Amino acid sequence: MLTDATRLCHASEVAEDEALCVPAPAAAPTPGEPWFLVRHGGRLYGYRDDCPHIPGSPLAWRRHAYLSGDHQRIVCHAHGAQFEIATGHCVIGPCVGLSLTAIPLALAPDGSVHFDSNAPHPQHPPHPPHASSASNGPYSRITLTKDSRRQP
Ligand code: FES
């Protein structure tokens, strides 16, 4: 069920190839924990702000700064690990083969983005470094329509 306790933001707050830091909502297992969303290829992806190289380490060097210079990968600025946006898999750096923890997302009819509290707790097993983007779990991304990009 999508409520204020699961709401993260409105889809229009995340521009294409940009990231947005949001606090985990009240219904999350860890309320207030920093999470981030990335819009890429017309889809939204959500991850915990927690680098698999050193668990507990945040990725961004400043608020919302999760992406590489060309905005095509997620980067941990501590030691330079790079992750595919669509899968969260580390493809360059000290934790190749490990993955970010995906957040299950749901899109409400009004375009607001929610933590899908009905989904199983998000966990990605380690993947090989060159795994296909298609191997991503189905719950960690949502496809946006034109209507969901507009502020209500
Ligand atoms: S803590 Fe992220 S690459 Fe080392």
Residues whose N, C-alpha, C, O or C-beta is under 5 A from the ligand:
A	BS01	FES	C51 H53 I54 S57 C76 A78 H79 G80 A81
